[in-house]
Amino acid sequence: MNASVEKTGPECLSALSAVGEAIEKEIAEITIGKRSRKIISVFAKNGLGMLIKDVMAKKLAGKRKLSQHENEYLRKIGKRLRLAFEELGPTFIKLGQVLVTRQDLLPEPITLELEKLLDKVPPIEFSKIQYIIEKELPDGANTFEWIDEEPLGSASLAQVYKAKLKGGPTVALKVVRPTVEKLFQTDIIVIKKMASWLQKRLPPELQAALDFRELVQDYYSSAMDELDMMEEARKMREMKKKYGKKSEYVDVPEVYEATKNVLIMEYIDGWLIKDFPVDFFTFEERVKIMIDLVHHYVQTMLDGHYHADAHGSNIMINKHTKKAVIIDWGMTGRIDSIMTQILMRVIMHIQLNQAEDAAEVFMELVTPTIYTDVVKVKDELRTLVLNYVSAHQGSSRYNYGRLVLEAISIGIKNYCKIPNGLALWAKGFSATEGTARWICPEISYGQVVEAYEIPILKSILSKRFNFRANASLLAESSEMVATFPRRFNKVMEILADNKLRLNMQIQPDPVIRNILNQIANRLALALVTFAIIVASGFIISSIPNGTFLWMSKETIANVGLTVSIILVIFLIWRLFRTRKHRSLF
């Protein structure tokens, strides 16, 4: 039901002022202390905490398949984690959606549960939305002839309404929830502390491969972009300008106006891809839409963009133009075009059953650390690639997003450093595969990607051999040639004067260093325990009938013995805990 927009008058301004005060009060109550206590209590209530670290450790060990009992156990943990995230609100809901992509870090039963995270939440009252509209838009709610107060969609970050501009078209009005930004900024401080705590407790091998603080920072930057409607509008305009004319069956909504918290865009009259009636299109039309969507996604990746959330709920079919319209551009990112080229080269090698070459190309993505057995990594990647050769349509193996996730998992298990954003890229690739199957299950998504190899090759060559690349190569070569005589002369002078010196710094193995530190700490603890026992005995023998620091010799003996027993128990516990932890890896 459409509701006429209330004119801005004294009564309306008074009501909105009260709403604004309520919002400001709610924002003021979001503090680091309160959120920390809330997060700790929710995690404790759901039995989480140290459990998460141990589960991740078992996943990264990757020594054997999980039994049915372990799968069920992990599923229950995933459910408790999901419920905790939903209770903690938008920051953790979005964090859970990012963790879904990190199947290299969390076991599959947990990520499958996190996929059920409820991003559709009960809408807040319209008066708060109207307050944001009045605050952000020059003409406030008077910009519209009417706004339907029943939202088209209500997510954890924003709500979308159907409205009509004065003297203009019907539009989709997207408004960010008023307290979300403060909540994100506060929660991220707590999450960073949790990430630092977890990072310090990882084994040295995993510390070299993983940096949780860096992952959290990337997540935060992406989330803040998603909260900025001006940034989303910029992406939409850029995509429409660059690719709108190239794609006959894929479109991006028109943007009419955008502020920090309000986005006014074209209203799409149609269905979500997962809901559209198949008989609305002929088979040929569905094929063309699917091919255009796949080619659009691959081309944007080659140009350094990716859409990490291109699933069926973010793409609509326009009833009038019969185009697929990508309506949500919040969760997007930039990717090094060289990285995309590497992934496309892997696909080309898979087509030709060149597993060895595909494994070599994959090694350009993962960076080995001092703990990595490079031969073992390449062998595992080669085996992985062979599973994807000649995979049939409908097979779980015919999904290149899944291929990348499995390659990431192999890299992490072998202590390789993985580029940030790669998992989100893989999620986006998998999402488009699912979308393509909804539109046209008769045609193989993988084959459509593979058939795009000529434009892929042209893109790779154009970036390698264009004017800027050649100019850069020429400049560097000229610099090397011009400075070579002078540098060579300096080297010869140093050799002639016998002034050649080598500075060598030996970096001890972190694992050995850690073991030596543990031995030193335990030895020191044992010496302290021994010293307490000896000191207690010495004091007792020195004061047969007196007192020391107002304590009798019996009290001193009891205190010394108690402290010694506690220290011995602590030492045994540390030894047991270290052995148990190492057994996981």
N, C-alpha and C positions, 0 to 999 in steps of 0.2 A: 504494500500500500504506500503510495506517495504522500509525503507530508509537505505542505507549503512551508517555506522557510520563514521563520518569525522575523519580522522587521526589527532592526536594531533601534530600540527605544529605551527610555529610562528603566522600565521594569525588566526588560531583557538584559540590559547592561548590569543591573543590580544582581539578577540571578546568575549571570555569567561570572560576575565578580566573586560571588560566593563559591561557585564551582572552582574558579582559579585559586582561591584561598585554600580550598580543600585539597587541590592538586599540589600546591606548594607545601602544605603541611605533610602530605604523603611523601613527597620527595625528600623533605627535611628529615623524616624518620628513617630514611635509608642510609644507614651508617655502616662503616667497616665492622665495628664491634657487633652490632646487631646481626648483620649478615653472617659474620663468622660464627656466632653462636647458633644461628639458624642452620647453617650448613652442617656444622658439627653435630647438632642434635638430630637432623634429618638422616645423616649418614649413620649415626649411632643407632637410631630407631630402626633403620633397615638392615642393620648388621653388616655395614660396609666398613671401609678403613684399610687396615693392613691386608684384609682379604683381597682387595683389588690388586695390590702389588704382587701377592703370591700367585694369583690367577694369571697375571700378565707374565710372570716369570715362567710358569709352566707352559704358557703358549709359546714364548720365545725359545724355550728349550727345544721344542719340536722334535722330540725323540721317537714318539710313537703316536698312533691314533688314539683318540679318546674312546673309552668304553661307553656303553649305553648309560651306565650309572653316572659316569663323569659328565656326559652330555646333559643329563637331566639335572645334575647338580649345578652345572654352569648356566643352564637355562633359568633356574630359580634365582641365581645370582643376578643374571641379566634382567629379570623381571623386577627384582628389588632395586637395581640400579635405575631402571626406567621409571619406577614409581618415585624414587628419590628425586630424579631430574625434573619430573613433572611437577612435583610439589615445590621445588626450588625456583621454578619459573623460567622466563625467556632465555636467560644466559645459559642455563644448564640444558634446556631443551635444544638450543642451537649447538651446544657443545656435544650433546649426544648424537645429533645428526652428523656432525663432523666425525665422531668416533666410529660411526657406522662404516665410514670409508676406510678405517684403519684396521682391516682384517688381518694385517700383518702384526698388529699389537695385541688385539683381543681375540679370544676364541670365537668361532662362528656362532655357537649357541647364544653368546652374549650379544653379538652384533645383530643377530636376527631378532632378538627381543627389543633392542634399541631402535630398530626400524619401525616399531609400533608407537614410538613417541608421539604423543598427541600435540601436534602443532596447531590443530583447530581447537581453540579454547572459547569458553563463553564470552560473548562481547561485553565490553564495558558500556555504561549508560551513554546515550547519545549526547547528553549535555556536555560531557567531557570532550567529546569529539568536536562539538560545536565551538567550545572554548578555544581549541587548537585552531580551528578554521578562522575564527574571528581574530585571533592573535597573529596568524601567519599571512593571510590573504589581505591585500589592500582594501577590498570592499567587504571582507568577511563573508558571512553567509549570504549576503545580498548579491554575491557573484552568481548565485544559482536561482533559477525559477523555483525549483523544488529539489529536495533530497529525500530519497527513500530511507527512513530511519532504520529499516531492517537491513543489516549488512549482507552484501553478497558473499562475503567471506570474513572470518574472524580468526586470525592467527596470533601467535604469541607476541609478534612484534608490531603488527599493524592490522587495521580493519579497512575493508573496501566497501564502498557504497555506490549505488546507482543514483545519478543526479542529472540535472539538465542545466546547462549554462544559459544565462539570460540572452535571448536572441541567438542562441547557438545550439549545437548538437547535444545529444545525450552523451554523458561521459561516465567513466569509472573514476571514483574519488577515493584515493588511498591515503589514509591518515595514520601516522605513527602513534602508538599508545603513549600518553604523556609522561609516564614514569620509567619507561623502558631504558632510556639512555643513561640515567643516573644509576639504575640497577646494574646495567652492563659495566659501567665504569667502576662501581663498587665491588661487584662480584669478581671482576677480572683481577683485582689486587689480591683477593683471597685465593683465587685459582693459581695465580703466579707463585704464591707462597707454597701451595700444595705441590705444584710442579717442581719447585726447587727442593722441597723435602723428599719427593720421590726420586729426583735425579741423583741426589747424594747417596741414596740407598741402592742404586743400581750397581751391578758388578762393573769393574773397570772396562771390560770388553764392550758392554752395552753403553756405557757412558761415552765411549769413543764413537759409537754409531748413532746414538739417539741424543737429542737435546730437547727435553720436554718444554723448557722455557722458551725456546725458539718456536716450537709448535704452538704454544699458547699465544705468543705474540702475533704469529700469522693469523691464528683464529680470531684474535681480538681485532686486528686491522680489517679483516674480511667482514666481521660482524658490524663494526662501526660504519663501514661503507654501506652495508645493508640497511642501516638506520638512517642514512642520509638520502632523502628523496631527490635532492639535486644531483647527487652522484648517479643514482639509478636513471634519472631522466637523461643525463649526459650519455650514459651507455646506450640507452634506447635510441637516442638521436643519431649517435655514431653508427650503430648497427643498421639503422634504417637508411642512412645516407650511403653507407659503404656497400651494403649487400641487398638493399631493397629492390633495386632494379635488376640485379643478377638472378634473383630467385623468383620464378613465376608463381610458385605455389606456397611460398613461405613469406610471412610478413611480420612486422613489428608494429605495435600500436602507435598512433600519433600522440605526441606529448603536447598538451596545450599550455600548461603552466606547472611550475614546480618551486617549492620552497624547501627549507630544511626538513619539515615534518609533513608536508602535504604534496601530493602528486595528482594532477588532473590529466587523465589520458583518455584516449579513444575507448568507447564502450564497444565490446565485441558481442554481437548478438549471435550466439551459437552454442556449441556444446564443448565440454572438455573432451579431449581425445579419447579418454577411457569410457565416455558415455555416448559418443555420437553414433547414430544409426548407420550401420554399414551399408544398407541399401540406398543411402542418400547419394552415394558415389558409384560410378561404374568402376570396374576393376582397373581400367586404364587410368582413371583419375586417382585412385588410391595409390597406384604404382608411382605416378608422377609426384604426388605429395611426398611419399616416402623417400624417393630418390632426392628430391629437392631438400628435404630436411637433413638427410645424411650428408649430402654434399655441402650444405650450408654449415653444418657443425664442423666437418673436417676442414673446410676452407678457413673458417674463423680460427681454428686451432693453428693452422699453418701460418696465420698472420699474427699469432701470439695471444689469442683470447681463448677462454674456455667458459662454458656454462655448466656449472657443477650441479644444477638442479633442473635439468631439462626433462623432467618426467611428465606423465600424462596429466597431472593436475596443474601444470604451468603452461600447457599448450592447448589452445582452443581451435575448433573448426568454425570458421565464419560461415553462417548460413547463406549469406548473400554472395560473397566472392569465392566461396569454396576453398579458401586458403587456410593453411595452418598458421596460427598466430601465436608467437611466443609472448606471453603476457607478463611474466615475472622475470626481472633482470637483477634481482638482489644478490643472489649467491653466484657471482661470476668472478673471474680472476684473470691475471696475466700469466702466461707461460712462455718461457724462452722458446722461440721458434725453432732453434736448433734441437731442443728436446723433442718437439713434435716431429721434426724430420727423422730423428732417431727411431721413434716409435713407428713411423710410416715405413721406414726401411726394414724394420723387423717384420712387419706385415708382408712386405714384398718377398722377403726371404722365406717366410712360411709358405707362401704360395708355391715356391719352387722347391720345397722340401730341403732347404739349405739350413739345417738346424745349427751346424757349426758356425756359419756366418751370422745367424740370428743371435746366437749366444754372444759372439764377439761384439755385435752392435749393442746388445743389452748392457755389456760391460762398460759402455760409454756413459751409461746413466748412473750406475752405482760406483761409489768411490771406495775402494778397499782401504781398511785401516791396518794397523800393525798386527791385529789379531786375525786377519782374514786369510784363509787358504784359497788363493785365487783359482787354483786348479779345480778345487772342490766346487766353488761357486759356478765356474763355467760348465762343469759337468752337470750340475743340477739344473742350470738354465737350459742346457742342450736337451736334457730329458723333458723338461717342461714344454719346450717348443715343439718337440716331436708329438706330444699329445694333442697339439692344435693343428697339426698337418692333416688335411683331408677330413676335418671335422664336419659333420653333417648339420643341416639346418635344424634348429630346435635343440641341439646338443648344448649342454652347459659349457662345453669347450669352444663353442662357436661364439665367443664373446671376448672381444679384444680388451675390454675394460677389465674383465676377470683375469685375463692373461697378465696385464700389468700389475694387478694386485698380488697375484701369485709370485711374480718376479720380485716385487718389493719385499714380500714375505721371505723369499729365499735370501735376498740381500741382507735383511735385518738379522736373520738367523745366523748368517755368516759374518756378522759384525761389520757390514758395509754402511757407509753414509749414504742416505737416500735424499734426493732433492725435495725440499718442501713444496707442497702443492701438487705433487705427482699423484698422490692418492685421491685428491679431489678431482683431478683431471680424469682419473680412471673411473670415478663414480659418475662423472658426466658422460663418459663414453658408454658405460653400462646403461645409464638412464635413457640415452638416445636409442640404444639397441631395443630396450623394452618398448619405447614409444613407437619405433618402426614396426615392431611385431603387432602392436595394437592396430596400426593403420593397414598393414598389408602382410599378414602372416604367410602368404603364399610365396613371397620373395625373400631370398636370403639377405639379411642385413650385411653379413660379412662380405658377400660377393659384391654388393653395391659399393662398399668401402674399397674393395680391391679393384673394382672396375674404374675407380677414380684415379688410377695410378698416373695417367698422363698429366693431369693438372698438378698432382702431387710432385711429380718429377720436375715440371716446369717451375713450380714454386721453390723447390730446393735449389735448382740451378740458378734461378734469378737472384736468389739471396746470396749465393756463393760467388756469382760472376756478374755483379752489377758495377756501376761506376764507382760507388762509394767503397765497395770491397776492393776493387782493383786499385783505387787511389790510395787506400790505406796500405795495401801490400807494397805499392810502389814507394810510398813515403818511408815505410820501415826498411825496405831494401836499400833505398838511397842513403838513409841514416847509417846503416851497417857498413856499406861500402865506403862512405865518406870518412867515417871514424876509425876504420880498420887499421890504416897505417899508424896513426897516433897511438892507438891502444896496443898494437903489436910492438911498437918501439918501446913503450913503457915496460912491457913484459920482458923484453930482451935486456933492458937496462937493469931491472931487478935481478935477473939471472946472472948478469955480468958482475954485479956488485955483491953477489952472494947474499942478497937480502930476502930471499924467498922464505916466507913463514906460512905455516898452516895452522889455523885456529880450529881446534877440534873440541867439540862439546859432546860428552857421552850422556845420552838420555837413558836412564835406567828403565827397564820394563815396568810399567805401572802395576802389573800383577805381582811381580817380585817385590816391588817397593811396598805394595799394600800388605803382602805376607810378612815382610820384615817389620813393618810398623805394628802389625798385630802381635808378632812375637815379642817385640820390645815392650808393648803395652802390657802384655800378660806377664812378662818377666818382672816388670816394675810393680805390677799388682801383687805378684807372689812375694816380692821383696818387702813391700809395705805390710803385707799380712804377717810375714815372718818377724818384721821389726816390731809390730804391735804385740805379738806374743812374747818376744824377748823383753821388750820394754815393760810389759805388764809384770813379768816374772821378776825383773830387776827391781821395780818399785816395791813389789810385795816383800822381797827379801830385805830391802833397805829399811822398811818400817814395820817391824814385827808386831809392835803394839800401838803404833801411832796412826795418823791419818795423812793423806796426801790430797791437797785441794778439797778438803772437807769430806773426803771419801775414805771409807775403811778399806783394808786390804781385800776383804771379801767382795766389796762392790767393784773395786778395780779389777779383780780377777774375773768377775762375771761380765763386766763391760768389755774387757779385752777379749775374752773368749767369744762373746756374742758377736762383736765386730769382726773377729777373725773368721767365724763360721759364715757370716753374711758374705764376706769377701770371697771365701772359697766357693760358696754356692754360686755367686755371681760369675766367678771365673769358669766354673764347670758349665754354667748355662751359656756363656759366650762361646765356649768351645763347641758345645752341642749345636747351637744355633748356626754357627759358621759352617759346620759339616753338613747340616741339613740344607742350608742355602746352596752350597756348592753342588749338592747331589741333584738339584734341579737343572743345573747347567752341564 
